[in-house]
Amino acid sequence: PPPPPPPGAGGSTSKKPNLPPPGPMRRLHWEKTPDKDSKSSVWGNIDDTKVQLNTDKLFKLFRDSGRTAVTPKKDEKVVKKENVVMTLLNEERKRIFDIALVKIKIDPIEIVQRVRKIDLSITSDQLDRLYDIIPRQEEIESFNIFKGDVNQLSKADHFIRLIKEFPYQVYKDSLEIINLSTKGTEEVGECIDNLKLLLNTIHQIKNSQSLKRIMVVTLRIGNIINGGSSYGAAYGFKISFLPKLKDMNSAIQGKTFLVYLVEQLSKHYPEVLNIDEELGNIKDALSVDLTTISSQLIPLKSKIDFINITADKNDPSMNLSDEFKLAAAKLKEVIFPEINEGSELLAKYHEEFSNLLTYFGEESSTSFSDFLNYIISFLSSFH
């Protein structure tokens, strides 16, 4: 139809068309200028129907899913309404789930089925990402009160819903079985190797004749220097004193206690200069993280015990697969002996290190790393 005549062109002014959008929209709550005042205002010379707009983008940006859609007339352009996606997760958690699920590169339904069957072909990277997105208890519980359309849920929410129906605790136990079956033996073996290294290092230090000779000569020189004072007549000294020898200056410039000590040892006890051969493991031992070993070995046995208790329950609600039961039993059979060996070595380490501190007259509060560092620092200066 032809456009209405502009205001003031004679005759009555036609009402501007008021066509509904193709879907519910967010409204602009402005105050309209009364139609009767349009003739004498700037609006009287404006025709907004000629404005060029990307209406598809407009409808997308300002759609309002909370309002009932208005059915467009047949002759109006219909903008296809997008599917509404709902989520019970907060924005940050949903982002974490979305990224992990993309990186895993497997459909959530398939990955959950593979976990149920204790599929050991799940890669280490995929397993790590699955651990990253183990749902929280409250996220699982949110589905107990959800009454909406599950088809509108996001991919992340569908994944959590699948885990809830697994059920939740069995899903976590299944992940643990896969992890322990693929990494457990290797991790326990590494702990055992490191504990053996520590025990061997303690043995080397305790039996090093060169270290004993250095300490005896140092004690003799010190008692001569400190004779007649409260520091004299010492029966021994703390290992922490050894690194300080390089900082004790003599009356002659450039000559330190350590320089004099090395000269005397070279002249009278040259064999001690090969002390590194007796303490070959000491630097490697310093890199061992005892806290990690303890945190791995001690809880590991409890985890496997708990998994086997679950496997032994005859509870239909748990929906345990045959693969779960078999893997749990095998885990106990294969890893338990190694865990026991590691636990015994850990107890032996604590006993041997305590004996080492007593042997050298050190405080029981001295840490293993500090003890090693005193010797390593001294050897660095000694050479």
Secondary structure, 3 states (H helix, E strand, C coil): CCCCCCCCCCCCCCCCCCCCCCCCECCCCCCCCCHHHHHHCHHHHCCHHHCCCCHHHHHHHCECCCCCCCCCCCCCCCCCCCCCCECCCCHHHHHHHHHHHHHHCCCHHHHHHHHHCCCCCCCHHHHHHHHHCCCCHHHHHHHHCCCCCHHHECHHHHHHHHHHCCCHHHHHHHHHHHHHHHHHHHHHHHHHHHHHHHHHHHHHHHHCHHHHHHHHHHHHHHHHHCCCCCCCCCCCCCHHHHHHHHHCECCCCCCEHHHHHHHHHHHHCHHHHHHHHHCCCHHHHHCCCHHHHHHHHHHHHHHHHHHHHHHHCCCHHHCCCHHHHHHHHHHHHHHHHHHHHHHHHHHHHHHHHHHHHHHCCCCCCCCHHHHHHHHHHHHHHHC
